[in-house]
């Protein structure tokens, strides 16, 4: 797999929450952090995601927003 994205993080799927249209996928990352991604149900099924399976978070964004109170 070759990608143009520079931020590729390997983790382990710890939770999958399927909704009516989208699926929330939670990855445990090295160091104990968690990463949450929301993908379509079709994509989740196509990738055959299962708890315990290794997966990659691939992040490519032109903007990163930061907010404060």
PLY file of the C-alpha trace (Angstrom):
ply
format ascii 1.0
element vertex 69
property float x
property float y
property float z
element edge 68
property int vertex1
property int vertex2
end_header
0.00 0.00 0.00
1.44 3.36 -1.03
-0.35 6.57 -0.08
0.26 10.29 -0.33
-0.93 10.84 3.25
1.92 11.49 5.67
0.12 10.55 8.87
-0.42 6.79 9.00
-0.88 5.31 12.48
-1.26 1.58 13.15
-3.58 0.49 15.93
-5.91 -2.23 17.12
-9.69 -2.00 16.79
-11.23 -2.03 20.27
-14.79 -0.97 19.53
-17.17 -0.78 16.56
-20.46 1.11 16.88
-22.71 0.67 13.84
-25.39 3.29 13.26
-28.08 3.69 10.63
-25.66 5.16 8.05
-22.19 5.37 9.59
-19.96 3.23 11.77
-17.76 4.61 14.56
-14.45 2.75 14.82
-12.19 3.14 17.87
-8.50 2.24 17.60
-6.10 1.77 20.49
-2.78 3.29 19.48
0.72 2.59 20.74
1.24 4.54 23.95
-2.36 4.07 25.11
-4.08 6.81 23.13
-7.40 6.18 21.39
-8.41 7.40 17.96
-12.02 7.55 16.77
-13.06 7.52 13.12
-16.50 7.63 11.54
-16.82 5.82 8.20
-19.76 4.64 6.14
-21.34 1.29 6.97
-20.51 0.17 3.43
-16.80 0.90 4.00
-16.80 -0.86 7.39
-18.35 -3.96 5.83
-16.01 -3.88 2.82
-12.95 -3.68 5.12
-14.33 -6.57 7.21
-13.57 -4.70 10.43
-13.66 -6.72 13.63
-12.68 -5.99 17.24
-9.07 -7.10 17.77
-8.08 -6.64 14.12
-5.12 -4.40 13.30
-5.97 -1.33 11.20
-4.40 1.94 10.10
-5.67 5.45 10.76
-4.73 7.43 7.65
-5.03 11.17 8.18
-4.85 13.68 5.35
-6.33 17.07 5.97
-5.71 20.53 4.63
-6.91 22.11 7.88
-6.59 21.32 11.56
-8.89 23.37 13.75
-8.21 24.26 17.38
-10.79 25.77 19.73
-10.80 27.14 23.25
-13.43 28.44 25.66
0 1
1 2
2 3
3 4
4 5
5 6
6 7
7 8
8 9
9 10
10 11
11 12
12 13
13 14
14 15
15 16
16 17
17 18
18 19
19 20
20 21
21 22
22 23
23 24
24 25
25 26
26 27
27 28
28 29
29 30
30 31
31 32
32 33
33 34
34 35
35 36
36 37
37 38
38 39
39 40
40 41
41 42
42 43
43 44
44 45
45 46
46 47
47 48
48 49
49 50
50 51
51 52
52 53
53 54
54 55
55 56
56 57
57 58
58 59
59 60
60 61
61 62
62 63
63 64
64 65
65 66
66 67
67 68
